[in-house]
Amino acid sequence: MRVAVLGSGAIGGVVISALESGEVPGARLTAVVNLGDSLEDALPLADLVVECAGQRALAELGPKVIDAGKDLLVVSIGALTDDALHERLRGGPGRLFLTSGAIGGLDLLRAAALMAPLETVRIVTTKKPSTLGVPDTGGPVEVMRGPARQIAAAFPKSTNVAAAVALAAGSFDIVEAVVMADPAATLTSHVITASGPAGDYRFEIRNRPSEQNPASSQVVPHAVLTALRELAR
Ligand SMILES: NC(=O)c1ccc[n+]([C@@H]2O[C@H](COP(=O)([O-])OP(=O)(O)OC[C@H]3O[C@@H](n4cnc5c(N)ncnc54)[C@H](O)[C@@H]3O)[C@@H](O)[C@H]2O)c1
């Protein structure tokens, strides 16, 4: 599998190094596309493009990847709150894949929602105020609460997870997202709760932030590499 990586920041950089050192059997790095580089030059060299460049880049470049018949693995899942973009990316001929990114439990939420619609779903994300770009008031404060679609758009670098939960739950409308700022949050936390006819669920994730970009967690590139391992088998 020939892989092009879009964006070489905190997430893309780790993915690129791992591919370069042959850590993913069956996959090799054939192109890196950064700001100012031409995606069009990279597309003929790739079977799959990994987007690690942000929601705006995904909205702009994702359709070109899919239209060229290349597969697209996405980390900036929050961009898919735009229904038209999501439909476009699902329309082929290339295939759309999503990484689990910073969180887990999505497989179980998807199964539960498939059995019968979930009744309540909530994700509470807590990060340091500086990471969220809000004032430090000395203690934990709720910064925003609302539908997942609204929160993912308001904090594009920090709440891709809210969109990932909503897509797994099969509805943006039932997912409430809460963003908390806490100066004591040395780890970024996501608490996901859901309930419905299939049962009651609670997942608590506490991730170490990336040193390069505290808005991202260190585990995210490894979630991307896990997906690449599956796709390259
Ligand atoms: N799904 C998840 O759980 C999850 C978790 C963390 C981050 N993310 C998403 O991943 C994105 C990347 O995170 P990061 O920490 O690596 O960010 P980063 O800022 O460290 O790196 C982004 C990289 O993308 C490049 N870039 C920006 N626009 C581009 C464009 N149009 N074309 C090509 N390259 C472009 C930048 O130059 C930079 O190298 C975030 O913006 C966020 O949306 C998702």
The ligand as an SDF file (V2000), in Angstrom:
LIG
                    3D

 44 48  0  0  0  0  0  0  0  0999 V2000
   -9.5470   12.3970   15.7560 N   0  0  0  0  0  0  0  0  0  0  0  0
   -8.8620   12.7740   16.8140 C   0  0  0  0  0  0  0  0  0  0  0  0
   -8.9750   12.2020   17.8880 O   0  0  0  0  0  0  0  0  0  0  0  0
   -7.8890   13.9300   16.6920 C   0  0  0  0  0  0  0  0  0  0  0  0
   -7.0180   14.1850   17.7700 C   0  0  0  0  0  0  0  0  0  0  0  0
   -6.1030   15.2380   17.6420 C   0  0  0  0  0  0  0  0  0  0  0  0
   -6.0850   16.0190   16.4970 C   0  0  0  0  0  0  0  0  0  0  0  0
   -6.9410   15.7560   15.4730 N   0  0  0  0  0  0  0  0  0  0  0  0
   -6.9110   16.5660   14.2380 C   0  0  0  0  0  0  0  0  0  0  0  0
   -5.6540   16.3960   13.6310 O   0  0  0  0  0  0  0  0  0  0  0  0
   -5.2110   17.6490   13.1180 C   0  0  0  0  0  0  0  0  0  0  0  0
   -3.7010   17.6400   13.0560 C   0  0  0  0  0  0  0  0  0  0  0  0
   -3.1850   17.5890   14.3810 O   0  0  0  0  0  0  0  0  0  0  0  0
   -1.6490   17.9190   14.6960 P   0  0  0  0  0  0  0  0  0  0  0  0
   -1.5200   17.9000   16.1650 O   0  0  0  0  0  0  0  0  0  0  0  0
   -0.7400   17.0550   13.8720 O   0  0  0  0  0  0  0  0  0  0  0  0
   -1.5750   19.4400   14.1720 O   0  0  0  0  0  0  0  0  0  0  0  0
   -0.2800   20.2840   13.8340 P   0  0  0  0  0  0  0  0  0  0  0  0
   -0.7140   21.7070   13.8420 O   0  0  0  0  0  0  0  0  0  0  0  0
    0.8690   19.8680   14.6870 O   0  0  0  0  0  0  0  0  0  0  0  0
    0.0830   19.8550   12.3190 O   0  0  0  0  0  0  0  0  0  0  0  0
   -0.7300   20.1450   11.2220 C   0  0  0  0  0  0  0  0  0  0  0  0
    0.1200   20.0160    9.9730 C   0  0  0  0  0  0  0  0  0  0  0  0
   -0.7270   20.1660    8.8230 O   0  0  0  0  0  0  0  0  0  0  0  0
   -0.1200   21.0540    7.8960 C   0  0  0  0  0  0  0  0  0  0  0  0
   -1.1620   21.6660    7.0700 N   0  0  0  0  0  0  0  0  0  0  0  0
   -2.0920   22.5840    7.4250 C   0  0  0  0  0  0  0  0  0  0  0  0
   -2.8870   22.8790    6.3660 N   0  0  0  0  0  0  0  0  0  0  0  0
   -2.4340   22.1460    5.3320 C   0  0  0  0  0  0  0  0  0  0  0  0
   -2.8330   22.0110    3.9850 C   0  0  0  0  0  0  0  0  0  0  0  0
   -3.8380   22.7270    3.4720 N   0  0  0  0  0  0  0  0  0  0  0  0
   -2.1450   21.1460    3.2000 N   0  0  0  0  0  0  0  0  0  0  0  0
   -1.1370   20.4290    3.6860 C   0  0  0  0  0  0  0  0  0  0  0  0
   -0.6950   20.4950    4.9670 N   0  0  0  0  0  0  0  0  0  0  0  0
   -1.3470   21.3680    5.7730 C   0  0  0  0  0  0  0  0  0  0  0  0
    0.6450   22.0470    8.7720 C   0  0  0  0  0  0  0  0  0  0  0  0
    1.6630   22.6830    8.0390 O   0  0  0  0  0  0  0  0  0  0  0  0
    1.1960   21.0910    9.8410 C   0  0  0  0  0  0  0  0  0  0  0  0
    2.3910   20.4620    9.3930 O   0  0  0  0  0  0  0  0  0  0  0  0
   -5.8190   18.6800   14.0900 C   0  0  0  0  0  0  0  0  0  0  0  0
   -6.0210   19.9360   13.4310 O   0  0  0  0  0  0  0  0  0  0  0  0
   -7.1180   18.0610   14.4790 C   0  0  0  0  0  0  0  0  0  0  0  0
   -8.1610   18.5330   13.6150 O   0  0  0  0  0  0  0  0  0  0  0  0
   -7.8320   14.7290   15.5510 C   0  0  0  0  0  0  0  0  0  0  0  0
  1  2  1  0
  2  3  2  0
  2  4  1  0
  4  5  1  0
  4 44  2  0
  5  6  2  0
  6  7  1  0
  7  8  2  0
  8  9  1  0
  8 44  1  0
  9 10  1  0
  9 42  1  0
 10 11  1  0
 11 12  1  0
 11 40  1  0
 12 13  1  0
 13 14  1  0
 14 15  2  0
 14 16  1  0
 14 17  1  0
 17 18  1  0
 18 19  2  0
 18 20  1  0
 18 21  1  0
 21 22  1  0
 22 23  1  0
 23 24  1  0
 23 38  1  0
 24 25  1  0
 25 26  1  0
 25 36  1  0
 26 27  1  0
 26 35  1  0
 27 28  2  0
 28 29  1  0
 29 30  1  0
 29 35  2  0
 30 31  1  0
 30 32  2  0
 32 33  1  0
 33 34  2  0
 34 35  1  0
 36 37  1  0
 36 38  1  0
 38 39  1  0
 40 41  1  0
 40 42  1  0
 42 43  1  0
M  CHG  2   8   1  16  -1
M  END
$$$$
